[in-house]
Amino acid sequence: MSVDSHLERLYADGQRNDVATSERASMMLNITPSTGAFLDVLVTDAKPKRILELGTSNGYSTIWLARAARHVGAHIDTVDTSPHKTRLASCNLADCKLHDVVTVHTADCGDFLRDCDSLTYDFVFLDSDRKAYCDWVVDLVRVIRFGLLVVDNATSHPNELLDFRRYLSDHLGFAVVVLPIGNGQMIVQDGG
């Protein structure tokens, strides 16, 4: 099965799963296909060497990132708290033969960030617990060699990202723009 076919199946499976459950922890909450294509273009254009994804779920977004990462010679660390979801992601990456460019971590994202060396990543995709972003912001900014920070759900949940966005722009001076792709992509770059 091609990577594109696998992505189509995985997206459809995720949609069916999310409709069938009301328990948030059991939902896959995958990005949209247009967001995946956008991430592919960003990685291909930016050519980062180290990518961090916070919020792995079943690996749908990770596959989009990994396919582009392979083309530019990058490596991805992806982090999720759910052992079930990281097992699914590992299997899906293996099915797509992309497991060699990704290290899957089952960990709390905040703990993972605190344990990272400074300036480790030059591309970060953030699609996790939006309520925790303000708690992570100091460590998140510390681990990025700017680079790009891409944050999903900027138009679908703008109020949940408002304080985080204001902190990045007002207190840290980063350039922040929201693009109406998928559920909204907040792009953050060093304002200097």
N, C-alpha and C positions, 0 to 999 in steps of 0.2 A: 504494500500500500504506500502511495506517495505521501510526502509530508502534507501536501495540500488536502488530500483525501482524509488523512488522519485528523487534520485541523477541523475540517467540515464535520466529521463524525463526532469529535470531541466537543465541539461547540453545540451541536444538536443534543448530544447526551447531557451536557451541562444545563441547557435550557429546560429539557424535560425533567431533570432532577430538581431544579429550582422551583418549577411549577408544582411539583409533587410534595414538597416539604415546606413547612412553615418555620422550621428550626434553622436559624441563621447559620449555626455552626455546621450544619449538614449541607448547606448550599455551596455551589461551586463559584457563583458570582463572577463568572468569566468576563473578561473585557470583550468588547465588540470586535468583529472581524476588521472593521475599518481602523480601530485602534491598533490591532495587531499589524496591519499593513503600514500604519504610520510609524510604529516602533521599528519595524524592519527598515524603513527608509531612513529614520534618524540614526540607527546604529550603522547602517551602510555608509551614510554620509559622514558621520562624526568619527568613525573608525576608533572607538575606544578600545583599550586593552583589557580593562577590568570593569565588569558590569555587576551591579548589585540589584537584585529584585527582592523587594520586601512584600510578601503576599504571593506565595506560589500557587496555592489551591491545587488543582489537578494537573497543573503544568501547561495549560492552554497558552497563556501569555509567555511562559518560559520557552515554549517551542518557537513562537514567533521571534523572540529575542535570540534564541540559540541558533536558528538557521542563519540569521544575519551575522551573529557573532562568529560562526564558523568561516564565513566569507571574508571577514576582516581580521581573523586571527585573535579574537578576544576570548576571554573566559568569563563565565557567569557564576556568581554565588547567588543562590535563591533560598529564601528563608520563609518558613511557615511554622506555626505552633502546632499544627495538627499532624500527628504521625500518620493517620489514615490518608490525608491529602498528600503528604510528601511521598508516601509509598506509591500512590496513584501517579504522581508527577514523575517519579523515577521510572515507573513502568512505561508511561507514555513517551518519555524522552528516549528510552531504550528502543521502543517500537519504531521511533522515527530516526534511530541511529544518531542521536544528538547528545547522548549521555556523556560523551567524552569532553564536551565543552562546557559542561555544567556540573557544579557541586551543589547537591541538594542538602540543606541544613534543616533539621527539625529543632527549632529553638524559638524563644521569645525574641521578637525583632529588636526591642529595646536593649535586651541583654546582648544580643549579637552585635549591635552597633557599639555598645560600650566596650566590648572586647576587641573591636577592630583597631588596627593601627591607623594613624592619621594619614590622609591623602592616599588611601588605598584604591578608590574607585574613581573612574572618570565618566561614568554614566550610571544613574540610579533611576530605577522605575519603582515608584511607590504606589502600592495598591493593597493596603492592609487595613488596620484598625484606625480609621480617621480620627477617632477621639484621642489617640495616643500621639499623634504627629507633633503636637506642641511639646510633649514630654521628650520626644526623641530629637528635636530640632538641633540642639547643640551638638550631639554626637553625629547626627546625620550630616550636618555641614562640615564637621571635623574630618569625616572619612572621605569626602569628595574632593578630588582635584578638579575643579570646574573646568570643563565638562558641562554636562547636562543633568538636571534633575527633572523627571517627568512624573507628574502626579495625576492619577486617574480620578474620575468622578467630580471634576471641577464644575461642571454645569448641572449634573444630576444631584449633587449634594453641596451646593456652594456655601450654605450656612455652616456646615460642619468643617469646612476648610478655611473659613474667613479669618480666624485668629492666626492660624498657621501662615496663611498668605500675607497677612499684615505684618507678622513678625519678620518674615523673609524680606519683604520689601521695605518696610518702615525702619526696622531696627538693624537689619543687616545690609541693606542697600542693594539687594539683588534685583535684577530685572525679572519681572514676573508677567507672563502673558497667558491668557486662556484661549485655547483654540477649540472650536465647536466640532470636534472629532469624537465619535462615539459618545461616551458619557461626559465628554469635556476633558481636555488635557491641559493641565497647568504646566507650563514650561518655565523653568527657573534657571537663570544664568547669572554669573558673576556680573554685577553692575559696573565694575571698574573698567 
